[in-house]
Amino acid sequence: MPFIETALPDAEAWIRHFERAGLPVLARTSDALGELRNDMDNVAPRPISRCVITDPLMSLKVLIWAGKRLAQSMQANRASEPI
């Protein structure tokens, strides 16, 4: 991720920056999720949530992902409704 030398002018600029650069996650979060990935067919949601909940930026990434999925689902539902 590029180092920010001066404050960005507004929220839109911050959003554009993190869309390009991606949000960082804590190394311990990445490591823990990597270990869970080794047994992904048997992993329950609770161990995943324990990893995510302690990392604010990973929590934000999950919320962004969930919001996009919800929007896609709602759009698909509207498309399938009779006119």
C-alpha positions in Angstrom: 0.0 0.0 0.0 1.4 3.4 -0.9 2.4 5.7 2.0 0.1 8.7 2.3 2.2 11.9 2.8 -0.6 14.4 3.1 -4.2 14.2 4.2 -6.6 13.5 1.4 -9.1 16.3 0.8 -12.4 14.5 1.4 -14.1 11.2 2.1 -14.5 10.4 -1.7 -10.7 10.7 -2.1 -10.2 8.2 0.8 -12.7 5.8 -0.7 -10.9 6.0 -4.1 -7.5 5.5 -2.4 -8.6 2.3 -0.5 -10.5 1.0 -3.5 -7.2 1.0 -5.5 -4.9 0.1 -2.6 -7.1 -2.3 -0.7 -7.5 -2.3 3.1 -4.7 -3.8 5.1 -5.4 -6.5 7.6 -3.4 -7.5 10.7 -0.8 -10.2 10.2 -2.4 -12.3 12.9 -5.7 -12.2 11.1 -4.2 -13.2 7.9 -2.3 -16.1 9.6 -5.4 -17.3 11.5 -7.5 -17.3 8.3 -4.8 -19.1 6.5 -4.9 -21.9 9.0 -8.6 -22.1 8.8 -8.4 -22.2 5.0 -6.4 -25.5 5.4 -9.6 -27.1 6.6 -12.1 -25.0 4.9 -14.6 -27.8 4.2 -15.0 -28.3 8.0 -14.8 -24.7 9.3 -17.8 -23.3 11.0 -18.7 -19.5 11.0 -17.7 -19.0 14.7 -13.9 -19.5 14.3 -14.0 -17.2 11.3 -15.9 -14.5 13.2 -13.4 -14.7 16.1 -10.6 -13.9 13.6 -12.5 -11.1 11.9 -14.0 -9.4 15.0 -10.6 -8.5 16.5 -9.4 -6.7 13.3 -11.3 -3.5 12.6 -10.2 -3.2 8.9 -10.9 -6.9 8.2 -14.4 -6.3 9.8 -14.8 -3.4 7.4 -13.8 -5.6 4.4 -16.3 -8.2 5.4 -19.1 -5.6 5.7 -18.2 -4.2 2.3 -18.3 -7.7 0.8 -21.6 -8.5 2.5 -23.1 -5.2 1.3 -22.1 -5.9 -2.3 -23.6 -9.4 -2.1 -26.8 -8.1 -0.6 -27.1 -5.5 -3.4 -26.5 -8.2 -6.0 -29.1 -10.4 -4.5 -31.7 -7.6 -4.3 -31.0 -6.7 -7.9 -31.4 -10.3 -9.0 -34.7 -10.6 -7.1 -36.0 -7.5 -8.8 -35.0 -8.8 -12.2 -36.9 -12.0 -11.6 -40.1 -10.4 -10.4 -43.0 -10.4 -12.9 -43.9 -7.0 -14.4 
